[in-house]
């Protein structure tokens, strides 16, 4: 097993308008990804697994903060503001901007599993 730590890469969190960033590094055979502005970190056997876990944790944390907004301290309210902006960016990106039909060239085809 390789115990050497890799360099930390800083990447912008998608849809965050650079308000949130993610740090990505490897420790041994695991990949760690974290959002230092929120103090959250997740790990996985691959980069994809770690990033998916982080995405899920961020959404869960957002829902919890939103549900208990009246009880939050200033730090948690700051986290809620950051995540509200982030979730709003995701929702905006997923919302169809016009009523025009989608061109076939803009569709993504999912391959069928082989039997």
N, C-alpha and C positions, 0 to 999 in steps of 0.2 A: 504494500500500500504506500502511496506517495503522501508523505506528511508535509510536504512543502506548501506554504501558503502562496497564493498568487496575488498579484497586484490588484488593488481595488479599482474598479472602473465606475465612473459616475455617469449615469444616464438619466435623461429627463423622463419622468413618468408620463406616459401618453395621456393626452387631454388635460394636462395640468397647467399649461401655459407657463411652464418653468417655475411654478410655485412649489411644486414637490419634485424631489429628485430621488433616484434610487441608487444605492451602492450595491455593486455586484462583485463577489469574489469567491474563490474556491478555498476550501480547507480540506485537505486530503482528497477524498473522492466525492465530497459534497459541495454543492453550490449554495452560497448564502446570498440573499438579496434583502435589503432593508431600506426603509425610508427614515432617514435620521430626523427629519422634521417632526415625525410622529413617534419615534422610538420603537418602531416595529421592525422585526426581522423574521424571515422565514428561510427554510432550507429545503433542499431536494437533492435527489440523485443526479438530476440534470438541471440545466438552466431553465428549460421549459417548465419542469415540475416546480421549481422554486418560484418562478414568476407567477405561475397559476395559483400557487398557494398564497402568495402575497396579494394578488388581485382579490382572491376570496376573503382574505383577512381584512383588507381595506374596506370592502363592501360590508362585511359583518360589523366592523368597528363603527362605520358610518351609521348603520341602522341602530346600533346600541346607543350611540351618542344622540341621535335624533329622538329616540324613544324616551330618553331621560334628560332632555334638554333643560328642564326646569331645575334639575339637581346638580348641574355641572358647574365646576369651578372655572376660573378664567382660562387656565391652560387647556382644559377639555373643550371649552367654547372656541378657542383658537383652532384646535384640531377639527372641530365640527365645521368651522368656516372654510378651512382648507379642503376638507373632504366634500363639502357641499359644492364648492366650485368645481372640483374634480368630477363628481358624479354628474353635475350639470353639463360638463363638457362631453361626457360619455353619452348622455341622453340626447344632446344636441346632434352629435355625430350619428347617432342611430336613427334619428328622426328624418323622414323623407322631407327634403326641402321644397319639393314641388309636386304637383299632381300629374306631371307628365309621365308617360310610360317609361319604364326603365329600358334602355337600349340593351340588346343582347350582348354587346361587347362589355357591358358593365356588370354582367352576372358572373358569379363564381360557381363553377361546376364542382361538385363533390364526387370523387370517384366512387364507383360502386365496389363493394368488397367482393373479392374473388371467392368462388365457392369450390 
